[in-house]
Amino acid sequence: MNDAAIPDHDGGTTNDGSPSRRSVLWTTAGVAGAGLGLGALGTGTAAAADSAATPDQAAAPARKGRTMVGVPFERRDTVRIGIIGLGNRGAGMLDLFLALDGVRVVALCDPVRAKAERAAAKVVAAGRPAPALYANGDDDYENLCGRGDIDLVYVATPWETHFEMAKAAMLGGKHVGVECPIAMRLSELWALVDLSERTRRHCMQLENCCYGRNEMRVLRMAHAGTFGELLHGAGAYNHDLRELMFDPDYYEGPWRRLWHTRLRGDLYPNHGFGPVANYMDVNRGDRVVSISSFGTPALGLAEYREAHLPPGDPSWKESYIGSDRTISMIRTAKGRVIRLEHDVSTPHPYSRINSLGGTKGVFEDYPARIYVEPDHTDHRWGDFSKYADWDHWLWKEHSNPPGGHGGMDYIMLYRLIQCVRLGLVPDFDVYDAATWTAPVPLSHASIRAQGAPQQIPDFTRGEWRRARPGVDSAKPAG
């Protein structure tokens, strides 16, 4: 499937095309000075946990609350939603929230009032009560998070704002779902873990690509032992975004492109990492312990600019350091290996790779194909469509879901809302969000250290040793 059909998040520009104050603040927050996204935030987390060069970075700071493992939502017949960020991605996900039963969109927030008003008109057109609007400046999201009639806040804004918005939502007593990456620094990841545990609010990574039909089918097969003992997997975000990153009408402002002037590593690991982590029960019986990353020279964006942008374009002031292709090798406590790739700067077809191998066979996606014993013995790929009986119950109930990413976004939101309405434990939690995002700062640190392994923190603080359910969920009774 082509991810280009699913717009990403939204930044901000003035009418003349220059960066707005919001865009400048959001795209420089937390990265001033070194520009590496690795500095301490003063959140109470030890600075050592934020420095990719310190050997004890994986040591967990003292727990300030209680674990969120196995903590259910409070049961609610109607889930009241507040949405922050109504650009391409936020507006698209609003349509899916409106397609779900038992959801009321209570409040909408975007500094561009016209976007908030267009989104509110969608809500009214769907026959729902008009939502409250928060469009008075960059910080009005804090007022949305302070409301007493919201259960879940959904955040779809530029990456550098995610941490503060998730923090505000939990401090306001709300569960929060955040687009990926959930934060850009290790200190921020630890702070979100700590805050989730202290406030007893769930903080979840949405847009995680774990609910695709192929991903959920492979997950069920892996857990049933079809692939034998699991040995290796791979995931990626290989998506040619050059045209979109230089298109001011797609990404409002240069915020996403500017990250290529700051970090050398994998800026978007979640899409590829999440599904493979689920196959291997990461945080549910295994954990990832280290990452080694390597990056190519950064040439693609500059070459595209040379060929397509006029000499006076503001992008000519930018110097790109982000590796055109990043390749990371992750090791787990059980000795398994996960390969991650990231490439948005060179021409190639879309692929998340999505592969899994074990002692009895292997699956590879893009295109989907399988080879497992005893079904296959001729050294030729088999037809994955013949394994449809392994589809997850969610896909059997919703065989043609609406929305993008091949319908996985709808399936993900359907399941999330179901868990809230029934008072169930969520399929994924703050520990998964932190783990899936940790390669952002750590891959950068490893590349700067010539591929030296970086320890991945145990965000669960030892809870990973306990087997527990995840996305391979049982169908609720009734």
Secondary structure, DSSP 8 states (H G I E B T S, - for coil): --GGGS------B-TTSSB-HHHHHHHHTTTSSS-SS-S--SSSS-GGGG-TT-TTTTS----SS---TT------SSEEEEEE--SHHHHHHHHHHHTSTTEEEEEEE-SSHHHHHHHHHHHHHTT----EEE-SSTTTHHHHHT-SS-SEEEE-S-GGGHHHHHHHHHHTT-EEEE-SSS-SSHHHHHHHHHHHHHHT--EEE-S-S-SSHHHHHHHHHHHTTTT-SEEEEEEEEE---HHHHT-TTTSSSSHHHHGGGT--S-S--HHHHHHHHHHTTBTTTB-EEEEEEEE----HHHHHHHHHS-TT-GGGG----S-SSEEEEEEETTS-EEEEEEE-SS----B---EEEETTEEEETTTTEEEETTT--SSS-B-GGGGGGG--HHHHH-SS--SSGGGHHHHHHHHHHHHHHHT---SS-HHHHHHHHTHHHHHHHHHHTTT--EE---TTTTGGGS----SS------
